[in-house]
Amino acid sequence: SIFVMENFSKPQIIAHIEKSLNYTIYDVKWIPCSAKFVVLGSHPRDTGALQVYELSKGEVKLIHESEKKNSFKCGTFGAASIHHRHLATGDFSGRLNIWDLEGLGSPIYSVSAHES
């Protein structure tokens, strides 16, 4: 038998869960080896939004939330170990910050990476 892929010949995005937010999203990253993800962005008052969500029983549950002085532009777990899962972020003021997601009070490392 021949399987015809007429309806599936192009990539598709299938929404499983939707969540409305009151700020502009610039980046979303899955937290390695977990059912959690981080959302980074900018509030209308030009402050940074950092939220951690968990997928649980078909729903999105807010786990941690923090508002920072500068709006976030991007983030990565690329340089983090699986055990520590530190998040590196870049903001619109040109700073690189490393965050421990268990305590979002202040970054564990911060440096001016470039001019805004």
Secondary structure as GFF3:
##gff-version 3
##sequence-region A 1 116
A	DSSP	three_ten_helix	6	8	.	.	.	ID=ss1
A	DSSP	beta_strand	24	30	.	.	.	ID=ss2
A	DSSP	beta_strand	36	42	.	.	.	ID=ss3
A	DSSP	beta_strand	48	56	.	.	.	ID=ss4
A	DSSP	beta_strand	59	68	.	.	.	ID=ss5
A	DSSP	beta_strand	72	76	.	.	.	ID=ss6
A	DSSP	beta_strand	87	91	.	.	.	ID=ss7
A	DSSP	beta_strand	95	99	.	.	.	ID=ss8
A	DSSP	beta_strand	109	112	.	.	.	ID=ss9
###
